[in-house]
């Protein structure tokens, strides 16, 4: 990676950066962002299923809380290969 300077001081680089809710990696592969989404939303769904939440209530929670957050930025996922985009299918 090129060394960028600002007033003679090097600007540090990082491999991942969170900006406006999106996790950018240095290759723009979206893999860390998609894995983060999966771990973030699959855990509450599993907790609700383990405590016997009805499917109607679970569907309502999914539609109102989880689906809008998954749809936000879904245009960016078009550049991801099918194996990576299949990770979100479980959610």
FENPEWO-V140987 format. One record per residue. RES is the residue in one letter. PSI is psi in degrees with one decimal (none if undefined). Layout:
RES PSI
RES PSI
This chain:
X 145.4
X 150.6
X 112.9
X 139.4
X 145.5
X 111.1
X 38.3
X -7.1
X 137.3
X 141.0
X 123.4
X 146.1
X 157.6
X 159.6
X -26.2
X 146.3
X 132.1
X 124.2
X 122.2
X 37.5
X -3.8
X 139.3
X 104.1
X 136.0
X 168.0
X -14.8
X 0.0
X 44.0
X -14.0
X 5.7
X -46.9
X -35.7
X -44.2
X -41.2
X -36.9
X -42.8
X -43.7
X -48.1
X -29.9
X -37.3
X -18.8
X -33.6
X -49.4
X -34.6
X -43.3
X -36.9
X -44.3
X -38.2
X -38.1
X -29.0
X 8.8
X 33.9
X 137.9
X 156.4
X -31.8
X -46.2
X -39.1
X -40.0
X -41.0
X -42.9
X -42.7
X -46.4
X -37.7
X -32.7
X -40.0
X -46.1
X -43.5
X -34.2
X -30.4
X -34.7
X -27.8
X 117.3
X 9.1
X -20.9
X -29.4
X -25.6
X -6.9
X -25.9
X -5.5
X 144.4
X 167.3
X -32.4
X -38.6
X -40.8
X -22.2
X -15.6
X -37.6
X -12.1
X -29.4
X -27.2
X none
